[in-house]
Amino acid sequence: MSRTRSVAASALGVNRRTVLAAAGAVSLSAGVGYALRPTESQAATTAPAPGDEAPVARSRQAAGAPLAPSTKGTTVASVAAPRNGSGYRRLGDGPGWKRVVRTELAAPKSGREHRRTVLAAFVQFTDLHLMDVQHPLRLEYLRSHDVHAWRPHEALTVPGAVSLVERVNALRGAPVTGAPLHFVMTTGDNTDNNAHSELEWFMKVMSGGRITPNTGDPRHYEGVQNSGLKLYWQPGSTTRDQDKALGFPHLEDFLAAAVREVRSPGLKVPWYSTVGNHDALPLGCYGSHGDRYLAEAAIGGRKLMSVSAADAKKLQDTIKYAKDPKATGYRDFLEAHARSMRSVTADEKRAPYTRADYLKAHLDPAHQGLGPAGHGYSSANLDADTQYYAFRVSEDVIGISLDTTDAGGHYDGSLGTAQLKWLDRTLKDNKDSYAVVFSHHTSKTMTNTRPDPARPKEKRHGGAEVVSVLSAHANVLAWVNGHIHKNVVTPHKAAGGRSFWEISTASHVDHPQLARVIELTDNKDGTVSLFTTLVESAAPHRTDYADLSQTGLAALYRELAYNAPGANRTLAGGAADRNTELVLKKG
């Protein structure tokens, strides 16, 4: 297949065709070794009619100078680490994580660092879970059975995400190659409760703007953290709740600070979006075939905050194991506990958003930021009611964003037949370009094959079938995803020397709250290397309880997440799942 053919102009390499593209001779979305920012884009595609070519979105660029490699601001340099040995643990600067060379799919050849040229460099955000924590439909009360069902730091998702944007803006290019970062891709669960309020916050976090992470009564917080219930951390009260018993602090002004206005500078690079189950489904699990009850309850003035452990377990089991998780089951549960509900201020901004609403928010010029227009999505997606597309990353690389959510319900995913065929066709039609595939779900969490209510006769396909399709194409380098809130890097090897890496990244809501920089290089020796480098937010590792500024709250967000009762200490993954060089044979 045709690949970058220019002679390296430096240790990293500069592609002459990319220079021409930057000058406007060719319309591309990114360039090798150059900071290229789209100012316009023809959007992304939906599934064409059988036999039609699968088009790829392209964008005009502006050139910039290559940078020197730097690990400053990455987990290679330093990682937040506990300063004390037991109880509630304060954080400080800890040693960085070393880079591990993964050789399962190809043997690395010596001297490649002097030969390689850069194909692309980008950042993955995943599972931001921006939360309207006062939303009446939230399932916080499941904590009476499962302590991890509610997190003490959830009110700080917005300042935490803004600090992650600030980190990316401060990076001096890609840490291994020095190439400017071409874009950021979110891989789903951008919001938490499928609420319009959260969708607006997400768009402003990414593209810039002022955000007030507060709904209901504009004067103060109304939710579980000032409820007086010992089940939850009551930061502004002297109540001896179960989290304070573990060392959580008394912070009198915490809730007032948590719902204050936050300002996001917006990303200084273009960004693209992929949808997750929490974006597509109410509470991330209920099918779109529910009745109006939940939609009305979402904007209403009644909120359930406490149920027995037995009732919590029953509802959680229903969500996990029900063969048909309809919203009507949750309606029945809420109606059975109506007398236990508390009064809160009603707010229409909490209404659930539809697939069309999600697309329109991305297409809104007010949220364009540095582009591209639609952030991958197009009016064609609106017309076809789809949320998948392809785009040109660089002269030699395309990106493919999938919609792995299942509108039939449940938090695990799958693909419909039309989308799976479109994926296969898009890879075939772009066989002369390397491909990076993005989705929310991982190969092992695509086990939910319930029919889509809008397409009841269409078959759904699981992760094994997606792996089979990707393995059939020699141009696939990586499948980048999230959902499991854990760093896992998995090699996939197929017959005929075809192989790719599956890169699953930890969330930004659970500790260790990470994003991932991914760099693609041609080693000019018959191999390709994918470098993965994890980054934390820009907030300092040390917290100051007296500092409840936007930055102080972002630091506190990390520390509270580390100490959250029931927090899984394995989500950072092993050394081979963190900062890596993943070697592949060229297809």
N, C-alpha and C positions, 0 to 999 in steps of 0.2 A: 504494500500500500504506500501511497505517497506521504512522506513525512518532511520535516524541516530539512532543507538541503543546503542552507547557507553555511559558509565557513564561520567559525566562532570568532567574534570580534573582541572577545575578552575571555576570561576564565569561565564566565557564565554563558557567553554566547549571545549574539544579537541577530535576529532574523531579518534579512533585508526586506522580505515581503511584508513584515510587520511595520517597518518604517514607511513603506508605501501606503499601507492601510491607514497608518496614523495621519498621513498627509491627505487622506481622502480618496486615494486611488482605488481602494477596496473598502467596503463597509464591513467591519468586524466588531466583536464585543470585547476583545482583549488582545494584548500583544505581548510577545516574548521579550522580557527585559525592559518594558516601557510602561509607564503609568498611563493607561488609556481609559478615559472616562466617556461613557456614552452620553450624547446629548440628544439622541433620538433613537427610537427602536421600532421596528415593525414586529409586532409581537409574535408571540409564541403561537404555537399551533394547537389545533385540536385534531382529533382523528379524522383524516381525509377519507373520501370514499374509496372503496376497494380498487386498487390499481393506481390511485393517484400517488404522486411523490409526496413524502412527508417533509414539509418545509421546515426551515430553521430560522429563528429570529436573528436579526443582525443589527448592529448599532455603529454609529459613527464615533470616531475616537479623537483624542488629542494626546500628543506624545509628551513624555517626561523623561528625565534622566534616570539611568539605572543607579541603584544605591549599593552601599557596602553591606554585607551580611552583619546582622547584629541580633543577639539573643536577649537584649535588654527588654524587660517587660514580659518575658515568657517564663514558663516553668522550667526551662533549662537553666535560667539564672537563679530563680528563687521560687519557693512555694510556701504558702501559709502553713504554719506548723504550730502545735500547742506549746505554750511556754511553761505550763505546770503539769504535774503528773497524774492528777486524779480529780474527780468531781467535775464541776463546770470549768472548762478549760479556756483560758484566754489565748489568743493567737499572736504570733509574731513572725518574723522572717525566718524561714527554714531553708535548708539546702535544696538546690534544684534537682530535677530528675534527669538522669543521663539519657542519651539517645541510644537506641538499640537497633542494630541492623537485622532485619528479618530476611532469611534466605530460603524459606520453604518453597518459593515458586521460581527462583533463579539464583544462581551463584554470582555474587558481586565480583567485579573485576578491578584489580588494582589500577590506580591512576585515574579512575573515572571522575574524581573531583576536579581534575584539570581539563577534562574533555567535554563535560556536559554542557548542554544548552537548555535554557528554561523554556518549557512549554506553557506553563500557566502557574499562577499563585493566587489563592483565594482563602477565605475564612468561612468556617461553618459555625453558625449559631444553632442551637437546638433546645427545645423544651424550655423556653423562657417562662411559660405558664404565668403570663401577666394576669393578676387576679383582682377582681372586684370582691374583696374579702367580706363585704357587707351584703352580698347577693343572697336573697332569700332561699334559693334552691341548693345552696352548698351543703355538702355532706360532712361537715365538721364533726357532727355527733357520732360518726362511726368510730371516733377515737375511744369511745367507751369500751369498744371491743378490740380495736387495732390502733395502738398509740401513734403509728405513723400516718394515720388517715388525716391528721391535721398537724401542721408544722407551726411552731411559734414565730417563725420569721416571715410568714406569708404576706403580711401587710407591707413588706418592703420590696416586693418584686419589681416595682417600677424604678425606684432609685438604683436598685441592683442592676437592672438591664441598662439603664443610662450609663452607669459606670463601665459596663462592658463595651458599649459604644465608644466611650472615651478611651478605653484601652486600645481598641483597634485603630482609632484615629492617631494615637501616639506611637504606634509601632513604626520603626524605621524600615519599612518594607518587610519582605519575607525573611525569616531568621536564618535560613541556610544559604539561599542564593542571592539575597539582597534585591530580588525583583520586586517592583512595586506590587502591592496587592490589587488584583483586578476587580474583585467584588466580594461581597458577603452573601452567603446563601443561608436562609433559615430552613431547617428541616422539620418544621411542624411543632404543634402545641405551642404556638405563639401566644395564644390566649388560654384561659383555663375553663371558663364557664360558658363559652359560646355566647357571650354577652356583647351588645353593641358598645357598651362602655369600654370594655377591654380591647375591642378591635380598634377603637379610636386611639387608645393609649399606645397600642403596638405600632400603629402607623406613625405616630409622632415620635416615639422612641427611635425608630429606624431612620426617619427622614427629617426629624427636627421639629421642635415646637414646645409649647408650654402644656403641661399635663397636670391636672389635679386628680390624683387617684382616690377620689371620694365620690360616692353616690348616696342617695337618700338625703338626709338632713345635711345641708352644706356647712352647718355650724360645728358639727362634731361627728365623731365615729359612733356607729351603732352596730354592734356585732358581738361575737363571742368573747372578745378580749376586754370588754367592760361589762360583761354579763353577771359577774360575781360568781360564776360557776368555777369550782375548783378543778374541773376537767381541763381547763385552758389556762395558759399563762395570762395573768392579769397584771400587766406591767405598771399601771398607774395606781394600783390599789395595794393596800397592806394585807390583802387576803393571802393566806398561806395556801396557795394552790399547789398542784402536784409538780409543776415545773419549778416554782421557787424552792420547793423542797429538794430539788436537784441542783440548786445553785443559781438559777436564773435571777437576774437582777431586778430590783425595783427601780423603774424609770418613769417618774411621774408624768413627764410630758411626751412620752413615746407615741401615744396614739394621735395626739394633736400634730406632732411632727410627721407621722406616717401619712396623713391625708392632706398635707400641705402641697402647694404647687411645686412641681419639679420641672426643670428645663433641660431638654435634650438638645445637644448641638447637631444631632443627626450624623449619620455616617458620612465620612469624607471620601467614600468610594461608592460605586453603584451597588445596589442590593437586589437580590431575587428572593422569591418566597415559595415555600412548599407547604402544603396543608397537612395538619395532623388531626387525630381523632377529637382532641379537645377543641379544635377550631370548627370542626364540622358537625359535632354531635353535642346536644345538651349534656353537660357534666362529663363529656368525653365518652359516653357509653350508651346513651339512649337513642334509639332509632328515630329517624325523622318522620316515622309513621305514627307518632303519638297524637293525642288530641290537644285541644286548646287549653286544657287545664294548666299545664306546666308553663306555657307562654304567659298566661294571666297571672300565675303565681310568681313568676320571675319579676314582674313589675309591681306586684302588690305589696301590701303592708304587713304581712305575717311571715315570721321566720321561726323554723324549728331549730333549737339549739341543744337539746338534750333528749336522749332516749336511753333505755336500759341496754346493757351489754348484750343481752339475748336478742333484743330487737335489732340492734346494730349488726350483729353477726348474721341474722336472717336476711337483712337487706343486702349486706356485702356478698353473701353467698348467692343471692339471686342475681346480682350484677355479674359475678364471676361465671356462674354455671348455668344460667337460664338458657334454654335452647332458643328462645325468642324474646330478647330483652326489650320489651315495649315500654314506652313511657307511661302507659296506663298502669303498669305495676308500681311505678313510683308514685303515681297519683293516688292509688289505693293506700299506699303506706302513709303518705302525708295526710290523707283524709282520716285515717285511723288515729293519727296523733294531733289532730287539729286543736284539741283543748290544751295541748302543751306548747303551742306556738306563742311567741312574743310579738308585740307590736313594734314595727319599724316604719320608717318613712318610705312610702311608695315612690318609685322612680321609673319612668318609661325608658330611660337610657339602659336599663338592665335587660331589655327585651332580647330574646335570642336572635341571632342574625342567620340569614340563609346563605346558601352557596352563592347566589347572585349578589347578595350584600357584600360578601367577602371579596368577590371579584371587583365590584364597583368601588370599594374602598381603595383597592390597589390601583385602579385606573383613574382615580380622582387626582387631577393636577395639583391639588393642595398638598398631596402626600408624595409627590414625585421625588423630592430630594435631588440627589445627583443621578437619578434615573436607574434603569431605563423606564420609559413610560410603561406603566402596568406592572413593573417589577417581574416581568416574565409573562404575565397574563395579558390577554387581548380581548377585544370585542368579539372575536371568533369564539373564545371560551364562553362568553356570555350567551352567544347565539346557540351554541351546542350544549350548554349546561355541563361543561367539563372543567377540570382543574389540573390539567397536565399539559406540558409544553416542552419544546426544545429550544436551545439558544446557542449562538456561536460564542465560545469562550475566547478562542484565539484562532490564528490561521490553521492550527493543527489539532484543535480540541473543540468538541461540542459538549454542552451540558444538557441533561435530560431530567426534568422534574416530574415525578410521578405523583398520583393521588392514590394512596394505598388505604384510605379510610373506607369503611363499609357502612353505607347509609342505612343498612338493615339493623345496625346496632352492635354494641360491644366495643371494647377498647382495642382489640387486636384487628388486623386488617387483611386485605386481599386486593386483587385487581379483577376488573371485569374483562371479558373476552375482547371487546373492542380496544381497550387500552393496551392489553398484552400484545395484540396484533400490531397496534400502532408502534409500540416499543420495538418490536422485532423489525418492522418496516423502516423505522427511523434509523436504527443501527445499520441496516443493510444499505439504505440510501446514502448514508454518510460513512461508508466503509473506509474512505481515504482520510478520515479524521479519527483521532483517539476520542473516546467517550468516557465521561464521568456521569454516573446516574445518581440522582438524589431522591430520597423518599423519607417519610417519617418512620415507617415500620421497618424492622430488620427482617432478614430472611426467616428467622425462627419465630417471629411473632406475627407472621402472615398466615394464620391458621383459621381465620374466621371467614367462612364462605357462605354466609347468609345472603340471600338474594337482595339486590338493591330494589326497594319498593318502586322506584321510578322505572326500573328495567327488570321486571320480575322474571322474564324468560332468559335473561343473560346469565351465563355461567360465571362463577367467581373462581379465581385461581390463587393458590397459596404460594408461599415463599419458594418452595422447591421448584415450582414451574418457572418462577422468575429467574432463579439461579440457572435453570436449564437454558432459558432464552439468552441470558447474558453470556453464558459459557459458549454459546454457539457462534459468537462474534469475536474475532481476534482483536478488534479495536477497543474493547472495553477494558479500561484500566482499574476502575474503582466503582463501588456502590457505597455511597456515603449516606448515613441515616442516624436515627436517634431512638426515641421511644422508651428504651430500657433504662435510661438514666445512668448508663455505665459505659466506661471506655472498654471496648472490645474490638480487636483487629483480627479478622478471620481470613485465611487464605482459601480461595476456591480454585481448584485445579480440575481441568477437563481434558478430554482426549485431544490429541493433535497439538499439544503444547499450548492450548488456549488456557488462560488463567486470569484472575482478577482478585483484587483485595476488597473485602467488605470492611468499611471503617465506621464503627458505631461510637458515638461520642456521648459523654456524660451530659446531664442536663445543667441548666443554670438556675434551677430551683432547689435541688438537693446538693449537699456537699459532695464533691469539692467545687461545684459551680464553675464549669470550664467551657471554653470555646476552643476550636481547633483550627490552626493554620495548616493548609495543605499545599505543597509545592510539587509540581510535576516536571521532571527533567528527562531529557534524552541523553544517555550516557555515552553515545557515539561508539558503543562497543557491542551492540546487539541487545542491550538491556535498557530498561526505563526504571527510574527511581521515583517513588512517591515519598516525600518527607512530611511527616505529621508532627506538629509542635503545639502543645496545649498552652492556653493563656488564661489567666484569671482576670477579673475586672481590675480597673485602675485604682480602686479603693485601697488605702493602706492596710497592711495585715493587722496592725495593732489598732484596737478600738479605744475610744475615749467616751465614756458614758455621758460626759458633759457636752459632747459634740453631737448634736442632733441636726446638723446641717445635711444637705443632700449627700455630700461625700461621707460624712460621719455615719449616716444611715446605711449607705452601701457597705461600709466596713462592718457595721453591726449585722447586716444581712448575712455576711459570710460567717461571722462568729456564731450567731444563733443557729445557722444551718449546721455547723459542725457539731453543736451541742444538742441538737434536736433529739428528744427521746425516741428511741427506736431507729435512729439514723443508721443506714447501712454503711459500714466502714470499708466495704470492698468496691464502691462505685468508681474509685479512681482507676481500677483495674491493675494489672501487673505492669512491670516495667516495659514489657513488649507490647502493651496496649496504649502506651502514652506517647512519648517522643520517640519516633521511629524513622528508619529508612526502610521502605518496603520495595524490594527489588522484583522486577518482572522481566521476562523475555519479551522482546518486541514481536508483535504479531506479524 
